[in-house]
Amino acid sequence: MRKSRLSAEQISTALRQVESGAPVAEVTRKLGVSEKTYYLWKKQYAQPKLQKSRCFASATDATSIFLSDLLSPADERRSHRNA
């Protein structure tokens, strides 16, 4: 993959400008890139946020299962372990 002529800081600044309400066309024109490039950046740089939220959701699910096992009556826990 070819190295971008813009730094990661410039790219993140552009993404934040659009998030705050600036038109995509205006931001990309100022940077001298296409709108397609902007959406590729958005996909590439926004992906880690999704992964973190998925990780958090799975950790939350695991915690709730663990807590439900702890809070269930002792007889149910014994039968659950033997199954």
C-alpha positions in Angstrom: 0.0 0.0 0.0 1.3 3.4 -0.9 2.2 5.8 1.9 -0.1 8.8 2.3 1.3 12.3 1.6 -0.7 13.5 4.6 0.2 12.7 8.2 -2.0 10.7 10.5 -2.6 13.9 12.4 -3.9 15.7 9.3 -6.2 12.8 8.5 -7.6 12.6 12.0 -8.2 16.4 12.0 -10.1 16.0 8.7 -12.3 13.2 10.2 -13.0 15.3 13.3 -14.0 18.4 11.1 -16.6 16.3 9.2 -17.8 14.8 12.5 -18.4 18.3 13.9 -20.5 19.3 10.9 -18.2 20.5 8.1 -19.2 19.3 4.6 -17.1 16.4 3.3 -16.7 18.1 -0.1 -15.2 21.2 1.5 -12.7 19.3 3.8 -11.5 17.1 1.0 -11.1 20.0 -1.4 -8.9 21.8 1.1 -6.7 18.7 1.5 -6.6 18.0 -2.2 -8.0 14.5 -1.9 -11.2 12.8 -3.3 -14.3 12.1 -1.3 -13.6 8.4 -1.9 -10.3 8.8 -0.1 -12.1 10.5 2.8 -14.5 7.5 3.2 -11.5 5.1 3.0 -9.8 7.0 5.8 -13.0 7.0 7.8 -13.4 3.2 7.4 -9.7 2.6 8.3 -9.4 5.0 11.2 -12.8 4.5 12.8 -12.5 0.7 12.8 -10.6 0.4 16.2 -13.6 2.1 18.0 -15.9 -0.7 16.8 -13.5 -3.4 17.9 -13.2 -1.9 21.4 -17.0 -1.7 21.7 -17.4 -5.3 20.6 -14.7 -6.3 23.1 -16.5 -4.4 25.8 -19.9 -6.0 24.9 -18.4 -9.5 25.1 -16.8 -8.7 28.4 -20.1 -7.4 29.7 -21.9 -10.6 28.5 -19.3 -12.8 30.2 -19.6 -10.8 33.4 -23.4 -11.1 33.5 -23.1 -14.8 32.9 -20.6 -15.1 35.7 -22.8 -13.0 38.1 -25.9 -15.0 37.2 -24.0 -18.2 38.1 -23.0 -16.7 41.4 -26.4 -15.5 42.3 -28.3 -18.6 41.3 -29.3 -21.1 44.0 -26.6 -23.6 45.0 -28.6 -26.6 43.6 -28.7 -25.0 40.2 -25.0 -24.3 40.2 -24.2 -28.0 41.0 -26.4 -29.3 38.2 -24.9 -26.7 35.8 -21.4 -27.8 36.6 -22.1 -31.5 36.1 -23.8 -30.9 32.7 
